[in-house]
C-alpha cells in the first residue's frame, strides 16, 4: 500500500520487500514498453521505470513522487530516469507531453477530496498526448477488501541490513462513506518500539470513477477486474481503468 508512512526513510526502504514484483507490475510494464514517453505518478521507489529501462526502453521516463524518502530509493538505483519531487496538482504541465500516464500501487485512492481528485485528473489530461492513455487501478469497493485488513494477517519484510520486520493492518472503525481509515504497524529490530502509521483511502465505484473522469475530459476505453484482464464484476478485486482524452 502506498501511504504517508513512506515519508520516513526507514519505512521507504522496506517498500519493495513488502510489495514484491507481481502480475500488476507485469501489466503496467507491458503498457510502458509500448509508449515512447511515460509519466509514473506516485512512482514510489521507481521500480516500474527501473524495470522498463532494464528491458531496453529508450524513450522518456519521468517518475513523480510527493514523498522525498521514496525518491531517495529511486535515485540510488536508476539515474537514467527523470525523478521529480512533487505531485500532479503542484506541477505545471506544458501539455501533450506523454503517451502514457500511470498511477500504480493504488495511489489513486489517496486522492480523498473531490476538488483534489478533479485537479489531479485535469492535470493528467493536460499531460497526455492527443492519443495518449491514462492507466490506473483502484480496489473494488463492492469486494470490501478492507475486511481482510486485520492484525492476524502479518506480512514479513526484510530491511536493507537483513533484519526482519513484521507489518500488519487494522481498520479504524467503520467505513465513512467511500473512505476507509486504517493503521499500518511496523515491528522489528530497526525500532525500539512498533511504528504505527495512520492512513485513509477512498474507494470509488465504477460509476463514480467514470463520472469524475468525464468531468475532467477523460473517457474510459478499457476496464478490467483483475491483472489477467478479466471482466469487471462485483467480486473483482480491482477496477483497472484505461482512459483517453475525450
C-alpha positions in Angstrom: 0.0 0.0 0.0 1.2 3.5 -0.7 0.6 5.8 2.1 2.1 8.6 4.1 4.2 6.2 6.2 6.7 6.2 3.3 7.8 9.7 4.0 10.1 8.0 6.5 13.4 6.8 5.1 13.5 3.6 7.2 10.0 2.6 6.0 10.5 3.6 2.4 13.5 1.2 2.4 11.1 -1.6 3.1 8.6 -0.9 0.3 10.0 -3.2 -2.3 10.4 -6.1 0.2 6.8 -5.7 1.3 5.5 -5.3 -2.2 7.4 -7.8 -4.4 7.1 -7.6 -8.2 3.8 -9.3 -9.3 1.1 -9.5 -12.0 0.2 -5.8 -11.6 3.8 -4.8 -12.4 3.8 -7.0 -15.4 0.6 -5.4 -16.6 2.0 -1.9 -16.3 5.4 -2.8 -17.7 3.7 -4.1 -20.9 2.0 -0.7 -21.3 5.2 1.2 -20.5 7.2 -0.7 -23.1 4.7 0.2 -25.8 4.9 4.0 -25.1 7.7 6.3 -26.1 7.1 8.8 -23.2 5.8 7.8 -19.8 4.8 9.6 -16.6 4.6 7.5 -13.5 2.5 9.4 -10.9 3.3 8.4 -7.4 6.3 6.4 -8.7 7.4 5.3 -5.2 10.8 3.6 -5.3 10.7 3.8 -9.1 10.6 0.1 -9.6 8.3 0.2 -12.7 10.5 2.7 -14.6 13.7 0.9 -13.5 12.2 -2.3 -14.9 11.4 -0.5 -18.2 15.0 0.7 -18.6 16.3 -2.8 -17.8 14.0 -4.2 -20.5 15.5 -1.7 -23.0 13.1 1.2 -23.0 14.9 4.1 -24.7 12.3 6.9 -24.5 11.4 9.5 -21.9 10.6 8.2 -18.5 9.5 10.5 -15.6 8.7 9.5 -12.1 6.7 11.9 -10.0 6.6 11.3 -6.2 5.5 13.5 -3.3 7.5 11.5 -0.7 11.2 12.5 -0.7 12.2 9.3 1.1 10.8 7.2 -1.7 12.7 9.2 -4.3 15.9 8.6 -2.4 15.4 4.9 -3.1 14.6 5.6 -6.8 17.6 7.8 -7.4 20.0 5.3 -5.9 19.1 2.7 -8.5 18.4 4.4 -11.8 20.0 7.8 -12.9 18.6 7.5 -16.4 15.0 8.5 -15.4 13.7 12.0 -14.6 12.9 11.7 -10.9 10.7 14.7 -9.8 9.6 15.5 -6.2 6.0 16.8 -6.2 2.5 15.8 -7.3 0.2 16.5 -10.2 -1.5 19.4 -8.6 1.7 21.2 -7.7 3.4 20.9 -11.1 2.5 22.9 -14.2 2.3 20.8 -17.3 3.0 22.3 -20.8 0.6 19.9 -22.4 0.6 16.8 -24.6 3.9 15.6 -23.0 3.3 11.9 -22.5 1.9 9.0 -24.5 1.2 7.2 -21.2 0.4 8.3 -17.7 0.1 5.7 -15.0 -0.8 5.6 -11.3 0.2 2.3 -9.7 0.1 0.8 -6.2 -3.5 2.1 -5.6 -2.0 5.6 -5.4 -5.3 6.9 -7.0 -7.1 6.1 -3.7 -5.1 8.7 -1.8 -6.9 11.5 -3.7 -9.5 11.9 -0.9 -11.3 15.2 -1.7 -13.4 15.9 -4.8 -11.5 19.1 -5.6 -8.1 17.3 -5.3 -9.3 14.5 -7.5 -10.7 16.8 -10.2 -7.5 18.8 -10.2 -5.3 15.7 -10.5 -7.4 14.3 -13.3 -7.4 17.6 -15.2 -3.6 17.7 -14.8 -3.4 14.1 -16.2 -5.5 15.2 -19.2 -3.2 18.2 -19.8 -0.1 16.0 -19.6 -1.4 13.4 -22.1 -0.7 13.5 -25.8 -3.8 13.6 -28.1 -3.7 9.8 -28.5 -2.2 9.0 -25.0 -3.6 6.8 -22.4 -4.1 7.1 -18.6 -3.9 3.8 -16.8 -4.6 3.3 -13.1 -6.2 0.9 -10.6 -8.4 1.2 -7.5 -9.6 -1.6 -5.2 -13.2 -2.5 -6.0 -15.4 -1.3 -3.1 -18.1 -4.0 -3.8 -15.5 -6.7 -2.9 -14.9 -4.9 0.5 -11.2 -5.6 0.7 -10.7 -3.7 3.9 -12.4 -6.6 5.8 -9.2 -8.6 5.4 -7.0 -5.9 6.9 -6.8 -7.5 10.3 -3.9 -7.8 12.8 -3.8 -11.6 12.4 -2.6 -11.2 8.8 1.0 -10.4 9.3 3.3 -9.6 6.4 7.1 -10.1 6.7 9.7 -7.9 5.1 13.5 -7.6 5.3 15.2 -4.2 5.7 18.5 -3.3 3.8 20.5 -4.7 6.8 18.8 -8.0 6.6 16.6 -7.6 9.7 13.1 -9.0 9.6 10.2 -6.7 10.1 6.6 -7.7 10.9 3.8 -5.5 9.3 0.0 -5.6 9.9 -3.0 -3.5 9.2 -6.1 -2.7 11.2 -9.2 -0.8 10.1 -10.0 2.2 12.3 -13.8 2.0 12.9 -16.4 1.5 10.1 -16.0 3.0 6.6 -17.1 6.6 6.4 -19.0 6.8 3.1 -16.4 5.8 0.5 -13.4 6.4 2.8 -11.7 3.8 4.9 -9.2 4.7 7.6 -6.7 2.2 8.9 -3.4 1.8 10.8 -0.3 0.1 9.5 2.1 -1.2 12.2 5.8 -2.0 11.8 7.5 -4.1 14.4 11.1 -5.2 14.4 14.8 -4.6 15.3 15.1 -1.3 13.4 12.9 0.5 16.0 12.8 0.3 19.8 9.0 0.1 19.7 6.4 -0.5 17.0 5.9 2.2 14.4 2.2 3.0 13.8 1.1 5.0 10.7 -2.5 6.1 10.1 -3.9 6.5 6.6 -7.2 7.0 4.7 -8.1 5.6 1.3 -11.0 6.4 -0.9 -13.0 3.6 -2.5 -14.8 4.8 -5.6 -17.1 2.5 -7.5 -17.2 2.1 -11.3 -19.9 4.7 -11.9 -18.3 7.4 -9.7 -14.9 6.8 -11.4 -16.4 7.3 -14.8 -18.2 10.5 -13.7 -15.0 12.0 -12.3 -13.1 11.1 -15.4 -15.8 12.6 -17.7 -15.8 15.8 -15.7 -12.1 16.1 -16.3 -12.4 15.5 -20.1 -11.3 11.9 -20.0 -13.2 8.8 -21.3 -12.9 5.2 -20.3 -11.8 2.9 -23.2 -11.0 -0.3 -21.3 -11.8 -1.6 -17.8 -10.8 -4.9 -16.1 -11.4 -6.6 -12.8 -8.0 -8.3 -12.4 -4.5 -8.2 -13.8 -5.3 -11.0 -16.2 -7.7 -8.6 -18.0 -10.7 -10.4 -16.7 -14.1 -8.7 -16.9 -15.1 -6.4 -14.1 -17.8 -7.8 -11.7 -19.0 -7.1 -8.2 -16.5 -9.6 -6.8 -13.5 -8.4 -8.8 -10.6 -7.4 -6.6 -9.6 -4.4 -8.8 -11.1 -1.7 -11.1 -8.3 -1.3 -13.6 -9.1 1.6 -15.9 -7.6 2.8 -19.2 -8.8 6.2 -20.2 -8.0 8.7 -23.0 -8.7 12.4 -23.7 -12.4 12.8 -24.5 
